[in-house]
Amino acid sequence: MDDRIFKDSIKTFNIEYKKIFGYIPCIENYSCGQNEYRNALMRAIQEKKELSEYLTVYEHEVVKRRKR
């Protein structure tokens, strides 16, 4: 899938994720394809769990995020 089309397809999910967790995740931080990312993003929102619960985070990206 074209990168722009993919980003447009997950825009509403990113907004919902940000409402719950306070930040928008980035696909480049996870070891997965676009379909797997979108499915995990939807599941994370439904179950109100961090995306890292469903996808493997690249090791250099494992950073504890501060809540504001």
Backbone hydrogen bonds, N-H to C=O, Kabsch-Sander energy under -0.5 kcal/mol:
donor,donor_aa,acceptor,acceptor_aa,energy
6,F,2,D,-2.6
7,K,3,D,-2.6
8,D,4,R,-2.3
9,S,5,I,-2.0
10,I,6,F,-1.2
11,K,8,D,-0.7
14,N,10,I,-2.6
15,I,11,K,-1.8
16,E,12,T,-2.0
17,Y,13,F,-2.8
18,K,14,N,-2.4
19,K,15,I,-1.8
20,I,16,E,-1.5
21,F,17,Y,-3.1
22,G,18,K,-2.2
29,N,26,C,-2.0
30,Y,27,I,-2.0
31,S,56,T,-2.7
32,C,30,Y,-1.3
37,Y,33,G,-2.3
38,R,34,Q,-2.6
39,N,35,N,-2.4
40,A,36,E,-2.4
41,L,37,Y,-2.6
42,M,38,R,-2.3
43,R,39,N,-2.2
44,A,40,A,-2.8
45,I,41,L,-1.9
46,Q,42,M,-2.4
47,E,43,R,-2.8
48,K,44,A,-0.8
49,K,44,A,-1.8
53,E,50,E,-2.0
54,Y,51,L,-2.1
55,L,51,L,-1.5
57,V,55,L,-0.5
58,Y,29,N,-2.5
61,E,58,Y,-2.5
62,V,59,E,-1.3
63,V,61,E,-1.3
